[in-house]
Amino acid sequence: MKLVLIDELKGDETLAVPILSPANNVLIQSDTVLKDEYIEKLKSYNLSSVYVKDECDFKDEEITETTEVMLCEPSLCQTKIDETREHFSIEETFAKSTDITKSILEKHIYKHNEELKKISSEADNIIKNVISEPEVINSITEIRNISTDMYTHCINVCILSTIMALRLKMNERQIRNISKGAILHDIGLKYIQAPYIDIEVGEMIPEDALEYKKHTIYGYSSIQEEEWLTDVVKEIILLHHEQIDGNGFPFKQKGSKLKQEVKLVSLCDDFDSLISGIGNKKMKIYEAIEYIRVNKGIRYDSTIANKFLETVAAYPVGTEVITNDGERGVVIRQNKEAIDRPVISISIHSDGSSYDEPKELDLLKVLTVFIVDTL
């Protein structure tokens, strides 16, 4: 998918995402071939650019599952064009955004928020890189639990939340709010003293548990007067630990009172917290995914949870695994039809001896073999 100026359209492009009016009505459906009359119609909408499919989209139709684009002012659309042409890779963006987030939050003082705008702008960078690199949508299945600091956690949650918003076909306004809310969601952890690494709230002493639960309040109160943040962003910061069954904190609000943006960031935050040990006992990825599965419809919105479970692989590429036969190997690629049954390269027999040559095993074809644990 790529962003193209209306004036540069040749008339044979295929629209990658639907065009919406400011009232969210569909004006032109996705997958429409842009004939001359449609291009003239786009110009009449004062729209200066659109997302169209490129060769990668036709090779893998799954990556067209992305955001709906709102009509925007020409200046904003031109800015998007310029940003897309100058984007970093997602890996570079991740590293850069983490460094910026850490440098700002480490010296951040309560309610001194001018520097936070720089973190917020990194959310925009993440959005444009996710959109401009379609393969990132699939590579989220390769997420790894490699860090336990809150700065990397905030970036992880931002990237995962942004990609999930695209998967759920949320509109541009929602995606921006989700990305900005996610990158700032745990700012309140700066203002508490309770230990929260690799420990569940229920295992904390009562004083620490109470202090930890205040981080959502502290985070919200520190930014509630900032006019450059929307109310939805502020709600994400305040309510990201609420659950749809009403057993979350700080207000025990039920799902009917929570916006979809809040529910999405809440799930992504819980997942990354589980695999990184932020406010939880650290789990393996497949265990965290099973936790999400078990709590679907209880803690988490079912629609969001189902899309998450379709998206994030239980066994990322490179994961060392043990099969039910006692053999060991490494995941070498995913099966999109069943992301819990990847293709693995078996290198060690059940008796501990090594294969002369690794054996490739597709778990989607050999149904009697399955993964029982990771190393």
C-alpha positions as CSV (number, residue, x, y, z in Angstrom):
1,M,0.0,0.0,0.0
2,K,1.3,3.5,-0.8
3,L,0.1,7.0,-0.6
4,V,-0.3,8.8,-3.9
5,L,-1.2,12.4,-4.8
6,I,-4.5,12.7,-6.7
7,D,-2.7,14.6,-9.4
8,E,-0.3,11.7,-9.9
9,L,-3.0,9.0,-10.4
10,K,-3.0,7.5,-13.9
11,G,-6.4,6.0,-13.8
12,D,-5.7,2.2,-13.3
13,E,-4.8,2.1,-9.6
14,T,-6.8,0.1,-7.2
15,L,-8.0,1.8,-4.0
16,A,-6.5,0.1,-1.0
17,V,-8.8,1.6,1.7
18,P,-12.2,3.2,1.5
19,I,-12.7,6.9,1.3
20,L,-14.8,8.2,4.1
21,S,-16.7,11.5,4.6
22,P,-16.1,13.5,7.8
23,A,-19.3,11.8,9.0
24,N,-17.8,8.4,8.4
25,N,-20.0,7.5,5.4
26,V,-18.3,5.4,2.8
27,L,-17.9,7.5,-0.4
28,I,-15.8,5.0,-2.5
29,Q,-15.3,1.4,-1.5
30,S,-11.8,-0.2,-1.2
31,D,-10.8,-2.4,-4.2
32,T,-12.3,0.1,-6.6
33,V,-10.3,0.6,-9.8
34,L,-9.8,4.3,-10.1
35,K,-11.2,5.3,-13.5
36,D,-11.0,8.9,-14.7
37,E,-14.5,9.7,-13.4
38,Y,-13.6,8.5,-9.9
39,I,-10.5,10.6,-9.9
40,E,-12.6,13.6,-10.8
41,K,-14.9,12.7,-8.0
42,L,-12.0,12.5,-5.6
43,K,-10.9,16.0,-6.6
44,S,-14.4,17.3,-6.0
45,Y,-14.1,16.1,-2.4
46,N,-11.0,18.3,-2.0
47,L,-9.0,15.2,-1.3
48,S,-5.3,15.6,-2.4
49,S,-4.1,12.0,-1.9
50,V,-5.3,8.4,-1.4
51,Y,-3.9,5.0,-0.5
52,V,-3.7,2.6,-3.4
53,K,-2.5,-1.0,-3.7
54,D,1.0,-1.8,-4.8
55,E,2.6,-5.0,-6.0
56,C,3.0,-6.4,-2.4
57,D,-0.7,-6.0,-1.8
58,F,-1.6,-8.2,-4.8
59,K,0.9,-10.8,-3.7
60,D,-0.6,-11.0,-0.2
61,E,-4.2,-9.8,0.0
62,E,-4.1,-10.0,3.8
63,I,-2.1,-6.7,4.1
64,T,-5.0,-4.8,2.6
65,E,-6.7,-5.3,6.0
66,T,-5.9,-1.8,7.2
67,T,-7.3,1.6,8.2
68,E,-10.1,3.5,6.6
69,V,-8.9,7.0,5.6
70,M,-10.8,10.1,6.6
71,L,-11.1,13.0,4.2
72,C,-8.5,15.6,5.2
73,E,-7.2,19.0,4.4
74,P,-4.8,19.2,1.5
75,S,-2.0,20.4,3.7
76,L,-2.4,17.4,6.0
77,C,-2.5,15.0,3.1
78,Q,0.7,16.6,1.6
79,T,2.4,16.2,5.0
80,K,1.5,12.5,4.9
81,I,3.0,12.2,1.4
82,D,6.2,13.9,2.5
83,E,6.4,11.8,5.7
84,T,5.8,8.5,3.9
85,R,8.6,9.3,1.4
86,E,11.1,9.9,4.2
87,H,10.1,7.1,6.6
88,F,12.5,5.1,8.6
89,S,12.3,1.3,8.7
90,I,10.1,0.0,11.6
91,E,13.2,-1.3,13.3
92,E,14.9,2.1,13.1
93,T,11.7,3.7,14.3
94,F,11.4,1.3,17.2
95,A,15.0,2.0,18.4
96,K,14.7,5.8,17.9
97,S,11.3,6.0,19.6
98,T,12.5,4.0,22.5
99,D,15.6,6.2,23.0
100,I,13.5,9.4,22.8
101,T,10.8,8.0,25.2
102,K,13.4,6.9,27.7
103,S,15.4,10.1,27.6
104,I,12.3,12.3,28.1
105,L,10.6,10.1,30.8
106,E,13.7,9.6,32.8
107,K,14.0,13.3,33.5
108,H,10.3,14.1,33.4
109,I,8.8,16.1,36.3
110,Y,5.1,15.8,37.3
111,K,2.9,18.1,35.1
112,H,5.9,19.6,33.3
113,N,4.6,18.3,30.0
114,E,6.1,20.3,27.2
115,E,8.7,17.6,26.4
116,L,5.9,15.0,26.2
117,K,4.9,16.4,22.9
118,K,8.1,14.9,21.5
119,I,6.9,11.4,22.7
120,S,3.5,12.1,21.2
121,S,5.1,12.9,17.8
122,E,6.9,9.5,17.9
123,A,3.4,7.9,17.9
124,D,2.8,9.6,14.5
125,N,6.1,8.2,13.3
126,I,5.1,4.7,14.3
127,I,1.7,5.1,12.5
128,K,3.3,6.3,9.2
129,N,5.9,3.5,9.4
130,V,3.4,0.8,10.1
131,I,1.2,2.0,7.2
132,S,4.1,2.5,4.8
133,E,5.6,-1.0,5.5
134,P,2.8,-3.5,4.9
135,E,5.0,-6.4,5.9
136,V,5.0,-5.0,9.5
137,I,1.4,-6.0,9.9
138,N,2.5,-9.6,9.4
139,S,5.8,-9.4,11.3
140,I,4.0,-8.5,14.5
141,T,3.6,-12.3,14.8
142,E,7.3,-12.2,15.5
143,I,7.0,-10.2,18.7
144,R,9.5,-11.1,21.4
145,N,9.8,-10.7,25.1
146,I,13.3,-9.2,25.2
147,S,12.9,-6.2,27.6
148,T,11.5,-5.5,31.0
149,D,11.8,-1.7,31.2
150,M,8.7,0.6,31.0
151,Y,10.1,2.6,28.1
152,T,10.4,-0.3,25.7
153,H,7.0,-1.5,27.1
154,C,5.4,1.8,26.1
155,I,6.8,1.5,22.5
156,N,5.8,-2.2,22.2
157,V,2.2,-1.4,23.3
158,C,2.1,1.6,20.9
159,I,3.2,-0.5,17.9
160,L,1.0,-3.5,18.7
161,S,-2.0,-1.3,19.4
162,T,-1.5,0.6,16.2
163,I,-1.3,-2.6,14.1
164,M,-4.3,-4.0,15.9
165,A,-6.3,-0.8,15.1
166,L,-5.4,-1.3,11.5
167,R,-6.4,-4.9,11.6
168,L,-9.8,-3.9,13.1
169,K,-10.2,-1.3,10.3
170,M,-10.6,1.6,12.8
171,N,-10.6,5.1,11.3
172,E,-7.8,7.5,11.2
173,R,-9.0,9.5,14.2
174,Q,-9.2,6.4,16.3
175,I,-5.8,5.2,15.2
176,R,-4.1,8.4,16.2
177,N,-5.8,8.5,19.6
178,I,-4.8,4.8,20.2
179,S,-1.2,5.4,19.2
180,K,-0.8,8.5,21.3
181,G,-2.6,7.0,24.3
182,A,-0.6,3.8,24.1
183,I,2.8,5.5,24.0
184,L,1.9,7.5,27.0
185,H,-0.3,5.0,28.9
186,D,2.1,4.2,31.7
187,I,3.5,7.6,32.3
188,G,2.0,7.3,35.8
189,L,4.6,4.6,36.7
190,K,7.1,7.5,37.0
191,Y,5.3,8.7,40.0
192,I,5.1,5.6,42.2
193,Q,7.6,3.9,44.4
194,A,6.1,0.3,44.5
195,P,8.2,-2.4,42.8
196,Y,6.2,-3.7,39.8
197,I,8.7,-5.8,37.8
198,D,8.0,-9.6,37.6
199,I,5.3,-9.5,40.3
200,E,1.5,-9.7,40.1
201,V,-0.6,-7.1,41.8
202,G,-2.2,-9.9,43.9
203,E,1.3,-10.9,45.2
204,M,2.3,-7.4,46.3
205,I,2.0,-6.3,49.9
206,P,-1.2,-4.3,50.3
207,E,0.6,-1.0,50.5
208,D,2.5,-1.6,47.3
209,A,-0.6,-2.9,45.5
210,L,-2.5,0.3,46.5
211,E,0.4,2.4,45.3
212,Y,0.8,0.6,42.0
213,K,-2.9,1.0,41.2
214,K,-2.6,4.7,41.6
215,H,-0.3,5.0,38.6
216,T,-3.3,5.4,36.3
217,I,-4.7,8.3,38.4
218,Y,-1.2,9.9,38.6
219,G,-0.7,9.6,34.9
220,Y,-4.1,11.1,34.1
221,S,-3.8,13.9,36.5
222,S,-0.4,14.9,35.2
223,I,-1.8,15.5,31.7
224,Q,-5.5,16.2,32.1
225,E,-5.0,20.0,31.4
226,E,-3.1,19.4,28.2
227,E,-5.2,20.7,25.4
228,W,-2.9,19.1,22.7
229,L,-4.1,15.6,23.9
230,T,-7.7,14.5,23.1
231,D,-10.1,13.3,25.7
232,V,-9.8,9.8,24.3
233,V,-6.0,9.8,24.8
234,K,-6.6,10.9,28.4
235,E,-9.1,8.1,28.9
236,I,-6.7,5.5,27.6
237,I,-4.1,6.7,30.2
238,L,-6.7,6.7,33.0
239,L,-8.6,3.5,32.2
240,H,-6.2,1.1,30.5
241,H,-6.4,-1.3,33.5
242,E,-10.2,-1.5,33.5
243,Q,-11.8,-4.8,32.4
244,I,-15.1,-5.3,30.6
245,D,-16.4,-7.4,33.5
246,G,-15.9,-4.5,35.9
247,N,-13.1,-6.1,37.9
248,G,-10.3,-3.7,36.8
249,F,-9.1,-0.4,38.3
250,P,-9.2,2.4,39.2
251,F,-13.1,2.7,38.9
252,K,-14.2,-0.9,38.1
253,Q,-16.0,0.4,35.0
254,K,-17.7,-2.2,32.9
255,G,-17.3,-2.7,29.1
256,S,-20.4,-0.7,28.2
257,K,-18.7,2.4,29.6
258,L,-15.4,1.9,28.0
259,K,-14.5,3.1,24.5
260,Q,-13.2,0.6,22.0
261,E,-9.9,2.5,21.9
262,V,-9.5,1.9,25.7
263,K,-10.4,-1.7,25.3
264,L,-7.8,-2.3,22.6
265,V,-4.9,-0.6,24.4
266,S,-5.9,-2.5,27.6
267,L,-5.5,-5.9,25.8
268,C,-2.3,-4.9,24.1
269,D,-0.9,-3.5,27.4
270,D,-1.8,-6.7,29.3
271,F,-0.2,-8.9,26.6
272,D,3.1,-7.0,26.6
273,S,3.0,-6.7,30.4
274,L,2.7,-10.5,30.7
275,I,5.6,-11.3,28.4
276,S,7.9,-8.5,29.7
277,G,7.0,-8.7,33.4
278,I,5.6,-5.2,33.9
279,G,3.1,-5.4,36.8
280,N,2.9,-9.2,36.2
281,K,4.8,-12.4,36.6
282,K,6.7,-12.9,33.3
283,M,5.2,-15.5,31.0
284,K,6.3,-17.2,27.9
285,I,4.6,-15.8,24.8
286,Y,2.4,-18.9,24.2
287,E,1.3,-18.7,27.9
288,A,0.3,-15.0,27.5
289,I,-1.7,-15.8,24.4
290,E,-3.5,-18.5,26.2
291,Y,-4.2,-16.1,29.0
292,I,-5.8,-13.7,26.5
293,R,-7.8,-16.6,25.0
294,V,-9.2,-17.7,28.4
295,N,-10.2,-14.2,29.3
296,K,-11.8,-13.4,26.0
297,G,-15.3,-12.0,26.8
298,I,-14.4,-11.7,30.5
299,R,-11.5,-9.2,30.8
300,Y,-11.3,-8.4,27.1
301,D,-13.7,-7.4,24.3
302,S,-14.4,-10.5,22.2
303,T,-14.0,-8.8,18.8
304,I,-10.7,-7.3,19.8
305,A,-9.4,-10.5,21.4
306,N,-10.4,-12.6,18.4
307,K,-8.5,-10.4,16.0
308,F,-5.5,-10.4,18.4
309,L,-5.6,-14.2,18.5
310,E,-5.6,-14.3,14.7
311,T,-2.6,-11.9,14.5
312,V,0.0,-12.7,17.1
313,A,1.9,-16.0,16.8
314,A,2.3,-18.2,19.9
315,Y,5.7,-19.3,18.7
316,P,7.7,-16.6,16.9
317,V,10.3,-17.4,14.3
318,G,13.5,-18.3,16.1
319,T,11.8,-19.7,19.1
320,E,13.4,-23.0,20.4
321,V,10.6,-25.5,21.0
322,I,10.0,-29.0,22.4
323,T,7.5,-31.3,20.7
324,N,5.3,-33.9,22.3
325,D,7.7,-36.5,21.0
326,G,10.5,-35.0,23.1
327,E,12.4,-33.7,20.1
328,R,13.8,-30.2,19.9
329,G,13.9,-27.7,17.1
330,V,13.4,-24.1,16.1
331,V,10.5,-22.3,14.5
332,I,11.5,-21.2,11.0
333,R,8.3,-19.8,9.6
334,Q,4.6,-19.3,10.3
335,N,1.4,-20.8,8.9
336,K,-1.0,-17.9,8.4
337,E,-3.9,-20.3,8.5
338,A,-2.9,-21.6,11.9
339,I,-0.4,-19.4,13.7
340,D,-0.2,-21.9,16.6
341,R,1.1,-24.6,14.3
342,P,4.3,-23.2,12.6
343,V,6.9,-24.9,10.6
344,I,9.9,-26.0,12.7
345,S,13.3,-27.4,12.0
346,I,14.0,-30.4,14.2
347,S,17.7,-30.8,15.1
348,I,17.7,-32.9,18.3
349,H,16.2,-36.4,18.9
350,S,14.3,-37.2,22.1
351,D,17.3,-39.0,23.5
352,G,19.4,-35.8,23.2
353,S,21.4,-36.8,20.2
354,S,21.7,-34.5,17.2
355,Y,20.2,-35.1,13.7
356,D,22.9,-35.5,11.0
357,E,20.8,-32.9,9.1
358,P,17.9,-30.9,10.6
359,K,14.4,-32.1,9.6
360,E,11.8,-29.6,8.5
361,L,8.4,-30.3,10.0
362,D,5.2,-28.5,9.1
363,L,2.9,-28.8,12.0
364,L,-0.1,-28.0,9.9
365,K,0.5,-31.1,7.8
366,V,1.7,-33.4,10.6
367,L,-1.2,-33.1,13.1
368,T,0.1,-35.8,15.5
369,V,3.0,-33.6,16.5
370,F,2.6,-30.4,18.5
371,I,4.6,-28.0,20.6
372,V,4.5,-28.6,24.4
373,D,7.0,-26.0,25.6
374,T,9.6,-23.4,24.6
375,L,13.2,-23.0,25.7
